Amino acid sequence: MMINNYPYQIFLTKNDARPCQWLLLHGFMGSHHDFDDITSDLPGEVLTVDLLGFGSLAPDVVDVSRFEMANQIDDLRSILVSLHWQNVNLLGYSMGGRLALAFALMYPDLVKNLYLESTTAGLKTVSERQARITADEIKAQAILENFPKFVDNWAQLPLFETQQLLSSSKKDHIRRQRLLQNSKNVANSLLRMGTGAQPNFWPKLSDIEMPTQVIVGELDNKFNAIANQMVQLIPHVQKTVIPNSGHNTHVEQSKLFVEALNVSN
């Protein structure tokens, strides 16, 4: 689907006749395959998408400003409008969660329920954001210099420690998916849409009116703490902790993840 001169890869799964419409947004270095373990278990229709610049078929994004969050929000809105979708269940993981939060704040009339998995509302101070931007610039250079090495180092981050317990086939699948990415796009996404580059949404959390579920893994201490702060500010919110999982709860405990969702038709 051509959206604002970019060829988006989108995938629609129709599971049953229930009037639910889901839009699932993947994380950094992910693709629509991030959700392969849960797509068929959700009610109604499920839309997965390779976000701008990601996925094995992603062309070089020459205009790097396209990665900025405001532009990607506009792209998502155009996708929903083209499909005549509204009142969607919007679920985002990590980077996709930051995008989902921003989208819900910008277009609340299009979102029925908001699901934020292992994500944040941004960094609260200028100094924190600048430090993160500097760190991401170093990571972006590492991506361009030796992408396979970066992918392997990324998998060893403490944030993903619990994924070492996944089966060898699952770990290999995740690694292959990452290696298929367009490294230039990965670097530019980090620079233009990383946590340091995005706006600080903490002051706007009280404006969220739709029912919101903040989902974290039991073993993800960092994002448990962030989730505790978020639920203090979002009006109609529930925090859900997925047992025996770390950062990527829908992969590490896919069945428990689906069972925990508050699904409203």
N, C-alpha and C positions, 0 to 999 in steps of 0.2 A: 504494500500500500504506500503510494507516494504522498507524504505529508510534508508540506513546506519544503519541497524539493529534496527530501531525504527518503530513500526507499526502506521504510520500516517493514520488518518481518513480524507479522502478527498471526496468532494461532487461536482459533475459536473451537472450544470443545463443548458440545451439548450433551449433558449427562441425563437430564430428565426434564419434565414439563413444569417443574416448580418455577415460579416467577422470580428467580434470583439471577442477578448478573454480577459476575466477579471480574475485577481487573487486578492482576497480580504483577507486582513490580520487583524485579530481582535486584541482587546486590552487586557490588563492585566486582568486575571481572566475571560476572555471571551472564546468563542468558535466559530465555524462556524455559530452558531445560532445568533450571533451578527448581522448578515446581513439578517436575515429572512425577514425583512420589505422591502428590496430593491432588493434582488436577482432576482426576477421575472420581475423587471422593467428595467433591463439593457439589451442592445442589444447584440445579439450573444450568446456566451457561457460564463458561469460564474463558476469559480472554487473557492470554499470556503474550508478551511482546519482548523482543530484543530491544532494549532501550538504546537510545542514540549512541552509535559508535560501537556497540557491543554485539556479540554473536559472531559465528564463524563466517557469515556472509557480509559483514559490515565493510563498506568501502571507506577509504580515507575521508574524514570530515575536514575539508580544507579550511572552512571558516570556523576556527576554534571557538568563537563566541557562541556558536550553536550549542555548546555543551553547558552554557550557563543555565541555571535552574529555571529562570523565567521563560526561556525559550523552550525548554523541555516540557514545562507545564502547558504551554500553548500547544505543543505537539500532541500531548495526551488529550487535551480538550478537543482538538481537531479529529483525533481518532474516534473518540466517543460520539462526537456529532455526526461523523460520517456513517457510524453504525446505528444512529438513532438511539443510543443508550443514555439513560439518565438514572439517577438514584441507584448507583452501583455500590456494591460492597468492595471497597478499595483496600487492598492488602499490600503492604510494602515491607521488604526485608532490608535492614541495614541501610545502604545507600538508597535503595528503593523506598524504604520507610521514610527517609528524609524528604524524598520527592513526593511521596503520598501525603505527608503532612503538609507540605507547601501547597500541593494541589487542593487539598481539602480547605485550606484557609482561603485560597483564591477563588475556588468554585464550589462553595458548600452546597449549592443547589443540585450539583451533579452527584453528590456522595450521600448515600443512605447510611452506611455504617463504615467506620474507619478502623482498620486493624494495623497496628504499628508493631512490627516484630524486630526486637534487638536494634533499636534505633535511638536517635537523639534529636532534640530541637535545635542543635547547634552549639556553638561556644559562646559564653556569655560576655566575655570582655574582649576589647581590642587586642590586648597583649596575648591572650590565649589564641585568638584567631591568627595573629601575625606569626606566632611560634608554629602553629600548625601549617600555615602556608609555607614557611621556610622548610619545615620537615617534608612536606609534600613535594616541594621543588627538588629536594634531594632524591626522594623516591622516584619521581618522574624521570630524572636523569638515569637512575639505575635501570628503569624499565627500558629506556631507549638504548642503553649500552649492552645489556644482556638480559633479555626478557625471560628466557627459561630459568636463569639463576634467580631473578626476582620472584617468579612464580613459586619456586621451591622454598625460597626464604619466607615468602608470604604464608605458606602453609605451616611454617614452623613458629609463627607468632603465638604468644601465650593465649591470645584471644581464641585461637582455633585448636588449642591443646586437646580438647575432648574429641575432636574429629579423628584423632589418631586411633580411636576405638572403633571407627567404622571398618567395614570389611575392606579387604584389599581392592576388590573390584570397584567398590564405591569410591574409594580414595583415588584410584586410577582414573575413574570417570571424571571426577572433579578436576583433577590435574589436566587431563586432556582437554576438557572444556576451556580451561583457562589458557592453555597454550595455543588454542585456535583463535584467540582474540587478536585483533589488530593492535599491535603494541603502541603505535602512534596515538590511536584513539584512547587507549587505556591511560597513557600519560596525560593527554589533554583533558580527559574526564577528571582525573585527580586534581589537575591544576585549576580547572574552571568550575568543578562541582564538588570538590572535596569539602569536608566539614569546615575547614578554615575559610573557604571561598563563599560558602552559602551564607545567607542572612541569618541573624540570630532570631529564632522564632519563639524563644522562651516568653517574651512579653505578650505574645499573641495567643498562647495556649488557652487562656480563659475565653477567647472568642469562639472556640470550637463548640458547635451546638449539636452535632450529630453524635449518636452513641459511639464510643471509642473503646477499643480493647487494646491495651498495651501488653505485649507478649514477650516474655524473656525466658531464658533457660535457667534452671535451678543453679547450675554451676558457673554461670556467667556473672561474676561478682561486679564487674564494671558496669554492665548495662542493667543489672538489678538496681544498683544505686541510682542510675540515671532514671530508670522507670519510676522509682519511688518519688523522685522529684517531679516528674511529669504528671503523675496521678494526683498530686496535690494541687495542680493548676487547671487541669482539664475538667470541665463541669460534669459531664455524663460519661464517666470512665470506669473501667474495671481493669485491674492488673491481673494477668494470668501467668503463673509460673509453670513451665513444662518440666516435669521431673527428669532427672538423669540426662540432662542435655546442657550444652554450652551455648555458643552464639547462634549457630544455625539450627534452630529448633525444628524447623519443618523438614530438615534432612535427617537430623540425628534421631528424632522421635516423631516420624511422620504421622503415625496413627494417633498418638496422643495429641499431637498438634491439631489435627482435624476434629477430634472429639472435644477439644477444649474451646473451639470457636463458638461464639454466640451467634448462631445462624438465624437471621430473621428474614422471613419471606417478604 
